[in-house]
Amino acid sequence: MRRITLLGATGSIGGSTLDVVARHPDRFQVVAVSAHRDVAGLVECAKACGAQYAAIADPALESALVLALREAKLGTRALAGAAALDHIATLAEVDTVVAAVVGAAGLASTLAAAAAGKRILLANKESVVMAGPLLAAALVAGGASIIPVDSEHNAIFQCLPRAYANDPALHGIERIVLTASGGPFRGRSAAELEHITPDQACAHPKWRMGRKISVDSATLMNKGLEVIEAHWLFGVPRECIEVVIHPQSIVHSLVAYRDGSMLAQLGHPDMRTAIAYALAWPERVDAGVAALDLGAIGKLEFEAPDTATFRCLDLAYAALAAGGTAPAILNAANEVAVEAFLNGRIRFSGIATVVAATLEAVSTGPITALEDALLADAAARQRSRAVIATLQG
């Protein structure tokens, strides 16, 4: 029986996780759940899985959570604030933590889970992007492990040798290939993207995701963040990480070996496959996802990304090359820019402009402690807002 803390229970990953868990009550038990501000959604999650703890990240909503749990006649214990997320991520009775909090807000609880020696099912790529060196050190110090839940990194994990230990040369690995759907604007020119609306950017052709990650997919920033994540998760140098556009979203990623072999993981674009694999590893369980009908699919296409039009991918590669706090600056600037776009304050094309200007303006330095990443994050957010103000003017 795996006993689980589910951080970010009300999001798309959280919902898919609860679906998989419900299919295997003899194998998985959710002990604790969290949400950012969705009290009603959190209570529904707690009710669905019988969680003993429910944590709301916004401390101002503690009373509302207590009342909602009482009205639902649940004995679930209410917690609130950032420290509450750290608490449920380190519970002694929990062995597995699903880290699915969106954005930089998930960093502290992921590090806490690592320090506590938990098995971390990572869906929060920003934790790795912001503080890859710190997370790597915390995993070693705490005796923790990570199984990635992002479909691409989970696919890579499945294609690696069982005994892989972040040494690609030892295992004959030449490169890893991350696939990207291309988002809703694949093939569009820069001019055609000038008047894109938030709803258009969030209408992903293959995946059902939250609005922020949908915009990241449309700009290819999501793939850029995944390049940085892959570097830290698998110990693969930047020049050996490739991105290809694959509009069918059937091949989730590939690993190329020195003997000419290329291993790929295929499946429907349904996050339950990756979640079920991560939950049950090294075994496999039913995820509620149908097998592929290759005859019906007919063909699989691949093409190089258009980095001239979708500039965010190259910005991410540049941040990884710069190292230190540069990825944290990239991530913070992108979060601010995407929020501004979703609120109608900048154009779609302005997202890359804001990120590029922020990377150029904010000084980078080494990451030796969490404070380094947080200070870089704060400085980048401040600068990004100033850049957005000039674009609006």
Secondary structure, 3 states (H helix, E strand, C coil): CEEEEEECCCCHHHHHHHHHHHHCCCCEEEEEEEECCCHHHHHHHHHHHCCCEEEECCHHHHHHHHHHHHHCCCCCEEEECHHHHHHHHCCCCCCEEEECCCHHHHHHHHHHHHHCCCEEEECCHHHHHHHHHHHHHHHHHHCCEEEECCHHHHHHHHHCCCCCCCCCCCCCEEEEEEEECCHHHCCCCCHHHCCCCHHHHCCCCCCCCCHHHHHHHHHCHHHHHHHHHHHHHHCCCHHHEEEEECCCCCEEEEEEECCCCEEEEECCCCHHHHHHHHHHCCCCCCCCCCCCCHHHHCCCCCECCCCCCCCHHHHHHHHHHHCCCHHHHHHHHHHHHHHHHHCCCCCCCHHHHHHHHHHHHCCCCCCCCHHHHHHHHHHHHHHHHHHHHHHHC
